[in-house]
């Protein structure tokens, strides 16, 4: 491109210096050469922009395919945690309403508490975000939903999971300090902690359900993107 511009620039110079051409002829030829240069530069800029845009959209599509795969994993993990927490809630309810008479009739009382081990698959998102390429996603609604999922919804959910696990560990420690597990279970402080854990488990299930729906909505929009 630079060679072409240089060639036409030299032609303009030669035309301007040509003593055999009239002023009108020189002007006409110079205008034509300038038009050729402007057209060539404009076309070059357009082609470069078009090529860059195609490259950006290819990167965006690859990212969205990675996000889709990550969300499928997230959905599976959240559904798995939901099942564990639903079982835990039943166990909390059983322990919560145990009385002295009930506990004495039980020969062996096993206490099993579920520890949440779910980890969000956000490596692809964090890498793409740190590269500053989120803007490559042209569908504003899809981009907004992805940002909501990773930045607004999931971090608070992870905080609640962490808090839930800490309460489980504290309850296990409290029960472990007792010489008599049956007597410990019916103590008011233990029942209060069981009730708090139950409420947190319910909140987590609601959070999982909300984010599962959001993840499915994002994947549905990704599926609609044309090849």
C-alpha positions in Angstrom: 0.0 0.0 0.0 2.8 2.4 0.8 4.4 1.7 -2.5 1.2 2.4 -4.3 0.7 5.7 -2.5 4.4 6.7 -3.2 3.9 5.8 -6.9 0.8 8.0 -7.3 2.5 10.8 -5.3 5.4 10.8 -7.7 3.0 10.9 -10.6 1.4 13.9 -9.1 4.7 15.6 -8.8 5.7 14.8 -12.4 2.3 16.0 -13.7 2.7 19.3 -11.8 6.2 19.7 -13.3 5.2 18.6 -16.9 5.6 21.7 -19.2 3.7 20.0 -22.0 0.4 20.0 -20.1 -1.9 22.9 -19.6 -3.0 24.0 -16.2 -6.3 22.4 -16.7 -4.8 19.1 -17.8 -2.5 19.2 -14.8 -5.3 19.9 -12.4 -7.5 17.1 -13.8 -4.7 14.5 -13.6 -3.7 15.6 -10.1 -7.3 15.4 -8.9 -7.6 11.9 -10.4 -4.4 10.8 -8.7 -5.5 12.2 -5.4 -8.8 10.4 -5.7 -6.9 7.2 -6.4 -4.8 7.7 -3.3 -7.8 8.6 -1.1 -9.7 5.6 -2.4 -6.8 3.2 -1.9 -6.3 4.5 1.7 -10.0 4.3 2.5 -10.2 0.8 1.1 -7.2 -0.3 3.0 -8.6 1.1 6.3 -11.9 -0.6 5.6 -10.3 -3.9 4.8 -8.2 -3.7 7.9 -11.2 -2.9 10.1 -13.2 -5.7 8.5 -10.4 -8.2 9.1 -10.0 -7.0 12.7 -13.7 -7.2 13.3 -13.8 -10.8 12.0 -10.9 -11.7 14.2 -12.6 -10.1 17.3 -15.8 -12.0 16.6 -14.0 -15.2 16.2 -12.4 -14.7 19.6 -15.7 -13.7 21.1 -17.4 -16.9 19.7 -14.6 -19.0 21.0 -14.9 -17.4 24.4 -18.7 -17.9 24.4 -18.3 -21.6 23.6 -15.9 -21.9 26.6 -18.4 -20.1 28.8 -21.1 -22.4 27.6 -19.0 -25.5 28.6 -18.2 -23.9 32.0 -21.9 -23.1 32.7 -22.9 -26.7 31.9 -20.4 -27.8 34.6 -21.6 -25.1 37.0 -25.2 -26.2 36.5 -24.3 -29.8 37.2 -22.4 -28.9 40.4 -25.2 -26.6 41.7 -27.8 -29.3 41.1 -25.6 -31.8 43.0 -25.2 -29.4 45.9 -29.0 -28.9 45.9 -29.6 -32.6 46.4 -27.1 -32.8 49.3 -28.7 -29.7 50.9 -32.2 -31.0 50.6 -31.1 -34.2 52.4 -29.3 -32.0 55.0 -32.5 -30.0 55.6 -34.4 -33.2 56.3 -31.6 -34.2 58.8 -31.7 -30.8 60.4 -35.5 -31.1 60.8 -35.1 -34.5 62.4 -32.5 -33.3 64.9 -34.2 -30.0 65.5 -37.3 -31.6 66.9 -35.7 -34.3 68.9 -36.7 -34.3 72.6 -35.2 -36.0 75.6 -37.7 -38.8 75.3 -37.1 -39.3 71.6 -33.3 -39.2 71.8 -33.3 -41.8 74.6 -35.2 -44.2 72.4 -32.5 -44.1 69.8 -29.7 -46.5 70.3 -27.3 -44.9 67.9 -27.6 -41.3 66.5 -25.3 -40.6 63.6 -24.8 -37.0 62.7 -23.7 -36.3 59.1 -23.2 -32.8 57.9 -22.6 -32.0 54.3 -19.6 -29.7 53.5 -20.0 -27.8 50.2 -17.0 -28.4 47.9 -18.4 -26.7 44.8 -16.0 -24.5 42.8 -17.1 -22.2 40.1 -15.6 -22.6 36.6 -14.7 -19.0 36.0 -11.1 -19.3 34.6 -12.2 -18.6 31.0 -14.2 -15.6 32.1 -11.5 -14.1 34.2 -8.9 -14.6 31.5 -11.1 -13.0 28.8 -12.1 -10.1 31.2 -8.5 -9.3 32.1 -7.7 -9.1 28.4 -10.2 -6.3 28.0 -12.1 -8.2 25.3 -15.5 -8.4 26.8 -16.6 -5.6 24.5 -16.1 -7.9 21.6 -19.4 -9.5 22.5 -21.8 -7.6 20.3 -25.1 -8.8 21.8 -25.5 -6.4 24.7 -28.1 -8.5 26.4 -26.0 -11.6 26.4 -22.9 -9.6 27.6 -25.0 -8.1 30.4 -26.2 -11.5 31.5 -22.7 -13.0 31.5 -21.5 -10.1 33.6 -24.4 -10.4 36.0 -23.7 -14.1 36.4 -20.0 -13.9 37.1 -19.8 -10.5 38.9 -23.1 -10.0 40.6 -24.7 -13.4 41.3 -22.0 -16.0 41.9 -19.6 -14.1 44.3 -22.3 -13.6 47.0 -23.4 -17.2 46.5 -19.8 -18.3 47.2 -19.7 -16.1 50.3 -22.9 -17.9 51.6 -21.3 -21.3 50.9 -18.2 -20.3 52.8 -20.3 -19.1 55.7 -22.4 -22.3 55.7 -19.2 -24.4 55.8 -17.8 -22.4 58.7 -21.0 -22.9 60.7 -20.9 -26.6 59.9 -17.3 -26.8 61.2 -18.3 -24.8 64.3 -21.2 -27.2 65.0 -19.0 -30.3 64.5 -16.5 -28.8 66.9 -19.2 -28.0 69.4 -20.6 -31.6 69.3 -17.1 -33.0 69.4 -16.5 -31.4 72.7 -19.4 -33.2 74.3 -18.9 -36.5 76.0 -22.5 -37.4 75.2 -23.7 -36.8 71.7 -27.3 -37.4 72.5 -27.4 -34.9 75.3 -25.5 -32.4 73.2 -28.0 -32.6 70.3 -30.9 -31.5 72.4 -29.1 -28.5 74.0 -30.7 -25.1 73.0 -27.4 -23.8 71.6 -27.1 -26.8 69.3 -30.7 -26.6 68.2 -30.3 -22.9 67.5 -27.2 -23.6 65.3 -29.1 -26.4 63.5 -31.9 -24.0 62.7 -29.5 -21.4 61.4 -27.8 -23.9 59.2 -31.2 -25.0 57.9 -32.1 -21.5 57.0 -28.8 -21.0 55.3 -29.3 -24.3 53.4 -32.7 -23.0 52.1 -31.1 -19.7 51.0 -28.4 -21.6 49.2 -30.9 -23.8 47.4 -32.8 -20.7 46.3 -29.5 -19.2 45.1 -28.6 -22.3 43.1 -32.0 -22.4 41.5 -31.8 -18.7 40.5 -28.3 -19.1 39.0 -29.1 -22.3 37.3 -31.9 -20.5 35.4 -29.6 -17.6 34.5 -26.9 -20.0 33.3 -29.4 -21.9 31.2 -30.7 -18.6 29.7 -27.1 -17.5 28.8 -26.5 -20.9 27.1 -29.7 -20.6 25.2 -28.7 -17.2 23.8 -25.2 -18.6 22.9 -26.9 -21.4 21.0 -28.8 -18.8 18.9 -25.6 -17.1 17.7 -25.1 -17.7 14.0 -22.0 -19.4 12.8 
